Amino acid sequence: MASVIQQIGAVTRMNLATVPARLGTSLVIVVGIAGVVGVMVALLAMAAGFKQTLASTGRADRALVLRAGSLDELGSILGVEQARLVMEAPGIRRDQGGNPLAVGEKYVLTDVVKRGTGSPANVVVRGTLPEVTRIRPEFRIVEGRMFRTGLREVVVGRGAHDQFSGVNIGDGVDVRDGPWTVVGTFTTGGDVHESELWVDDSALRDAMRSAYFSTVVLQLEDATPATLQKLKDHLTQDPRLAVSVQREPDYYASRSQALNGFITGLGYAVAVIMGIGALFGALNTMYAAVSSRTVEIATLRAIGFGGLPVVVSVLVESMILALVGGVVGAAIAYLVFNGYSVATMNFQTFSQVAFDFKVTPALLQQALVWSCLLGALGGLFPAIRAARLPIVDALRAQ
Amino acid sequence: MKYFPLIWAALWRRKARTVLTMLSIVVAFLLFGLLQSVIAAFNAGVDISGADRLVTTGKYSLTQMNPYSYVQDIRAVDGVADVSFASWFGGVYQTERNFFAQFPVDPESYLRIYPEVLLPAEQKQAFIDTRTGAIVAKTLADKYHWKVGDKVPILSTIWPRKDGSKNWEFDLVGIFDAKDAATRGQHEYLLFQHAYFDESKPFGNGMVGWFVTRTVDANRNAEVAKAIDAKFRNSLYPTKTDSEKAFNQSFIKQMGDIESIMRGIMGAVFFTLLLLTGNTMAQSVRDRVPELAVLKTIGFSDRSVLALVLVEALLLCLLAAALGLVIASLLAPPLGTQIPGFTAMELKPAAMLAGLALAALLATIVGLPPALKAKRLDIVNALSGH
């Protein structure tokens, strides 16, 4: 009597060899699982892309100072005097000349028409200095040039340039008090700032007749907790200041929670619901597969093959078909969606964020695991039924 | 339908197969129903927005504040019947997760301009008379267990008080409800007095977020909107005026891609479902070739055999779709209350009908090939061949 392993191997091989005869029904599993996996990967790729854009924003050794109690840059206001006091605090890195690597920035929203909709969307305008690379070294002009002090010029982030219209070099885009001229495009390494328009801070505050900054962005001496604490202590103990300090990555992570949660939740919810639907399809197919081969299976059992090899062979068939479907679905999702650019409103910051879909290896792994799981579940009951066929009746049937 | 028992029997020939196929369809239409209700939540009340109301905001952004004096200037524009205003408070009740809007307003004019916001006369008067008074939507009062007379503390993330504290406390003097259940999602907020707001904060005084105007005649809206903007074009704070409907729609458009993603998902689901059900129908007909041949022998015409198969497909799809849609309509409202801003999540009758129409289309597409095959069955070969 052949060993169980050999039996399993033989029956499985036989099963798989006869799949082409059941191509129609087998394709049901492949297509069903491909659909589930494709949609799941697409949605989760959107969440992953958004997360990566937000997560890659900011450096651990850079901190953001907001007015105490404000949740975001839009709602924060700092006076010129307060900003000056903040910039004199310990813990901030200084350059050769002893000047603090810190800048007061002004953060406002402006309406810019979104490509394809013809409708205006809230785009971030950040008033900063032309020498912003001192504090934001990841900033680089890719096309055109940087704006000049005091002039109403704009540099546009790469993501904003792709998603909004009327922001090409030479165009006039409404910022405040009339149109400002776009003079360049910039990159900051694929983070959320690429969805923004950057202008000169003094020109912006002048156009708005405002003496206030929104935030102070500063480079810490180092990324250690001790340095941040030193800065925090100094700022909170000064009675003239009412501010809060946080590391940039922490700030941006907190501002992306809601949208991230929404997209991820949507992705998983749809994947589960579709998975259940695909499961029924898989069950259907495998029951049909088993019933069309009742005589075969009964014959195998009659000549001595055990129940276990039969169960395993059906399960393996189901899982392989599901896996094929999963690979097809994931491949389609990758080819169609990876790198696809989209922009939507982050409700927490009330402004547009442009990001790319990212089909990550982890996601592909998840997809394959999910398809194996569905395949296993879809094959389980039919497999058990196949093993329990009453041999004599089955041989006589059909 | 005298042939109904025949069709019904054919459907349940292989119980397991039919049940499983139906369950896939139920799940697909459950998903369809849920996604349709999410889309409905996004567009809630937009169609019923006051067609005769205009919203005036800062030209460059909704987040730009404008001088209070504009109220008088707008009132003086020809074609304007009434004006009110509001600002964005941006407060948090306990945690950021409990999101709802709070607007400082002028009680009398706001409730005049929004007649669909209904509350008892004495509560309305209390709101007008109480400086620190606030009124809140019924759905919010139920959610947070507030009663008239409670003190509601809101932490402002934008506006400190003159003493530096961020804590604003309001006396709840009224609870309002929207006239139409469908527009409830549009009026889920807390209102308090703009005068109290203005006098309590240290900066930005005399400034207002946006203005709402009711015109004399809805047909003159475009003209009135232009006239309002023309008035402020060369001032320090130019404006942009649009119909309230367009204003609300622009928010949805900003979410933009979400709706098209939903439709994309449904497309993928239906394509998958099509193949699944198509296969089942084809299988089912293949199994019953001898029966169909017998039917033809005893006198059923080719046409009637085609009809039998088609009706079977229709029955399968419609029953399952109806079940899926019913479950979705039951699940949507409770789900909506769990997600902030989505209380208007419900499956509308129009969406349900669309779902059933889609099911009929599905049935036709999957039923036609096997039905045609059945129609063309050659009796002799069919009886002997299989």
Boltz contact constraints between the chains, C-beta under 6 A:
constraints:
  - contact:
      token1: [A, 24]
      token2: [B, 279]
      max_distance: 6.0
  - contact:
      token1: [A, 28]
      token2: [B, 276]
      max_distance: 6.0
  - contact:
      token1: [A, 28]
      token2: [B, 279]
      max_distance: 6.0
  - contact:
      token1: [A, 31]
      token2: [B, 272]
      max_distance: 6.0
  - contact:
      token1: [A, 31]
      token2: [B, 275]
      max_distance: 6.0
  - contact:
      token1: [A, 32]
      token2: [B, 272]
      max_distance: 6.0
  - contact:
      token1: [A, 32]
      token2: [B, 276]
      max_distance: 6.0
  - contact:
      token1: [A, 35]
      token2: [B, 268]
      max_distance: 6.0
  - contact:
      token1: [A, 35]
      token2: [B, 272]
      max_distance: 6.0
  - contact:
      token1: [A, 39]
      token2: [B, 265]
      max_distance: 6.0
  - contact:
      token1: [A, 39]
      token2: [B, 268]
      max_distance: 6.0
  - contact:
      token1: [A, 69]
      token2: [B, 166]
      max_distance: 6.0
  - contact:
      token1: [A, 70]
      token2: [B, 157]
      max_distance: 6.0
  - contact:
      token1: [A, 71]
      token2: [B, 157]
      max_distance: 6.0
  - contact:
      token1: [A, 75]
      token2: [B, 90]
      max_distance: 6.0
  - contact:
      token1: [A, 75]
      token2: [B, 157]
      max_distance: 6.0
  - contact:
      token1: [A, 75]
      token2: [B, 158]
      max_distance: 6.0
  - contact:
      token1: [A, 109]
      token2: [B, 61]
      max_distance: 6.0
  - contact:
      token1: [A, 109]
      token2: [B, 63]
      max_distance: 6.0
  - contact:
      token1: [A, 110]
      token2: [B, 60]
      max_distance: 6.0
  - contact:
      token1: [A, 110]
      token2: [B, 61]
      max_distance: 6.0
  - contact:
      token1: [A, 111]
      token2: [B, 61]
      max_distance: 6.0
  - contact:
      token1: [A, 117]
      token2: [B, 253]
      max_distance: 6.0
  - contact:
      token1: [A, 119]
      token2: [B, 250]
      max_distance: 6.0
  - contact:
      token1: [A, 119]
      token2: [B, 253]
      max_distance: 6.0
  - contact:
      token1: [A, 121]
      token2: [B, 254]
      max_distance: 6.0
  - contact:
      token1: [A, 174]
      token2: [B, 60]
      max_distance: 6.0
  - contact:
      token1: [A, 176]
      token2: [B, 60]
      max_distance: 6.0
  - contact:
      token1: [A, 273]
      token2: [B, 31]
      max_distance: 6.0
  - contact:
      token1: [A, 276]
      token2: [B, 27]
      max_distance: 6.0
  - contact:
      token1: [A, 277]
      token2: [B, 24]
      max_distance: 6.0
  - contact:
      token1: [A, 277]
      token2: [B, 27]
      max_distance: 6.0
  - contact:
      token1: [A, 277]
      token2: [B, 28]
      max_distance: 6.0
  - contact:
      token1: [A, 280]
      token2: [B, 20]
      max_distance: 6.0
  - contact:
      token1: [A, 280]
      token2: [B, 23]
      max_distance: 6.0
  - contact:
      token1: [A, 280]
      token2: [B, 24]
      max_distance: 6.0
  - contact:
      token1: [A, 281]
      token2: [B, 24]
      max_distance: 6.0
  - contact:
      token1: [A, 281]
      token2: [B, 276]
      max_distance: 6.0
  - contact:
      token1: [A, 283]
      token2: [B, 20]
      max_distance: 6.0
  - contact:
      token1: [A, 284]
      token2: [B, 17]
      max_distance: 6.0
  - contact:
      token1: [A, 284]
      token2: [B, 20]
      max_distance: 6.0
  - contact:
      token1: [A, 287]
      token2: [B, 16]
      max_distance: 6.0
  - contact:
      token1: [A, 342]
      token2: [B, 257]
      max_distance: 6.0
  - contact:
      token1: [A, 344]
      token2: [B, 257]
      max_distance: 6.0
  - contact:
      token1: [A, 345]
      token2: [B, 254]
      max_distance: 6.0
  - contact:
      token1: [A, 345]
      token2: [B, 255]
      max_distance: 6.0
